[in-house]
Amino acid sequence: GPLIKKGSKGTPLLRAPCVSSSLVERDNLCDLEVLEKADVSYQIRIRYYKNKIYTYIGHILVAVNPYVEFEFVDGPCEGAPLDTLDAIKVYHKGAYSNFKGLPPHIFAVAARAFVQCTDEQKNQSVIISGGVGIGEDGHDEARVKIPASNFIQKCR
């Protein structure tokens, strides 16, 4: 059957058994005792149902695009839209403390790359990959408000 009810987020369903420790929500799936497909799927799904569209797997960021605007549901930006300039500043500052107390976010990926490039003089690459239709509506470009030209200039 379907994983969600048509027209709603539905209730998260388990397709395969998860290890009991995997049922505790995690920001970073590397913190799971077992990293199996069912555990990863459950974690991403349960976070999505709580309007948490970003999840880490180590330094990799998994983003579930809900095609609606969300706000931060926890952390210092709680209640603010996910794409504010204040959030960019919070995550840039958070790069110096390994993002302690900050939930997973695309701004953390950008801030980590920027700081490692400018402060540590390390070359950086950010790979964005997705399904059909990714980036066609301009939302991705609007969300990344750190000008790419400034980033590239400072990394040379």
Secondary structure, 3 states (H helix, E strand, C coil): CCCCCCCCCCCCCCCCCCCHHHHCCCCEHHHCCCCCHHHHHHHHHHHHHCCCCEEEECCEEEECCCCCCCECCCCCCCCCECCCHHHHHHHHHHHHHCCCCCCCCHHHHHHHHHHHHHCCCCCCCCCCCCCCCCCCCCHHHHHCCCCHHHHHHHHC
